[in-house]
C-alpha cells in the first residue's frame, strides 16, 4: 500500500492564501544555526518533511531543537558533539550538504554520507568541495561517505565556474570562522543566499555583498545566538500564482516579496494574465484566453528552474506553441511525460520542451517524480476534468507546507488515500 493524493478538478478557487517561509532558505538556515555558540530562534519555519529530516540530524549532533510553536523553533548548539553523520536522514534531502560547510567551519572536521534529494539529472557538488579545498580542507570520499579535514581554514579568493546556490552558501558557512578574508566570485544571487548571510551576520559574522556576484567574508572568532524570521517562499508563491492564473475566480496571495517573482510575473503578463501586485500580496483572476510564451530558466534574477514545471501546466491551456528551455537542469522534464498522460501535447528534447495548446486535461494516474513535478501535477489535477491520482506524494511533502489545507480553504476538492501497490 502507498499514499496517493487525489484531486477532483474543474472547481474554481476563491479566497486568500498566506505563503510560508522559504524552503530553500530554511534548509540552509537550520544547518547554519549550529555555527553559533548559543540558542538561535527561527520563525516562519514551513511544515515540510525536509525540516523534520534536518531536525533529526541536529538531534544526532546533540543539538537541542525546541519546537516553541508550529512555525517557530529554537536551535541550541551549546552541547553539540561533532559525530559522523551516517544516518539515512542525510540521504533524504540534498540540503544535508550544508552540514559540510557548517561543521567544517566550526570544527575543521566532518564525516558524512552523500546527500540525497530530487533526481534532476546529475547534480555534482564539485564546486562545494573545490571551495572547501581552497580554504585549506582535505577532502576524501570512500564507501558513500565524505571526509573533510582542516587543521586551519584560511580565507582566500574562490571563483565559482557556475553560479551555484549550494556552493555559494556552503562556502560562506565554511568561511565564517576562517582566518582572514574569503572572496567568492561569480557567486549566485538568489534571495535565499541573502537570508542565510543575514542570519550569520546577526550571529556576528562579517559577510558583505550577498545578493551580488561578489561576496566577502571576514573571519571572526565567535558567533552568538540570535533571532531570525525566514523570507517568504518565492517558489510556493509562484506555484499558487500559477494555480490562480489557471483556476481562480479571485485569489489573493499574501506574504510574498513581489520583486523575487519579477521573472514569473512578467511572463504571466505576456501570457495575458491580469494581476494586481501590492506591497506584499498579489490578486489574480483566471484568464479565459492565454497566449503561449517561451521561457528560458536562468540563475536569479532570471526565470527559476523550480517554477518551469508548474508553469508548463498553464502553458497547456494557452493558445499556440510555448517552449521551455532549462539551462540549469537539462533533464528536469519528467512532468511533461506525466502531463501527456492527461492529454497534453508536449514534445521533450534534451533540455527543451515544446508545448502545443490549448489541450484540455483529463484526470489520470500520475507520479510526482520529484518535488516540483509534484507541484505541476497538483496544478494539473486542479485544472483537469475528473479525478487525478498522484503517487509519490512524499516528494510534495518535502517542500510544500500544508498544501492540502491551503487548497481546501480555497475551495479545491483534494484528499489522500492509501492505494494498492
Ligand atoms: N552544479 C555543479 N557543481 C556543483 C554545484 C552545482 O555543476 O558543485 C551545477 C548543478 O548541477 C546545476 C547548477 O550548477 O546545473 C546550479 O545548481 P545549484 O548548485 O545552484 O543548485 P542547488 O544548490 O543544488 C538549489 C535549490 C534547487 C534549485 C537550484 C537552482 C536548494 C536546497 N535547492 O539547488 O531547488 O533548483 O538551487 O535554483 O536550495 C527545489 O526546490 O525543488 C530545488 C531543486
Boltz pocket constraint, residues with backbone or C-beta under 6 A from the ligand:
constraints:
  - pocket:
      binder: B
      contacts: [[A, 24], [A, 25], [A, 27], [A, 94], [A, 95], [A, 118], [A, 122], [A, 123], [A, 124], [A, 125], [A, 126], [A, 127], [A, 128], [A, 129], [A, 162], [A, 163], [A, 164], [A, 165], [A, 166], [A, 167], [A, 188], [A, 235], [A, 305], [A, 306], [A, 327], [A, 328], [A, 329], [A, 371], [A, 372], [A, 399]]
      max_distance: 6.0
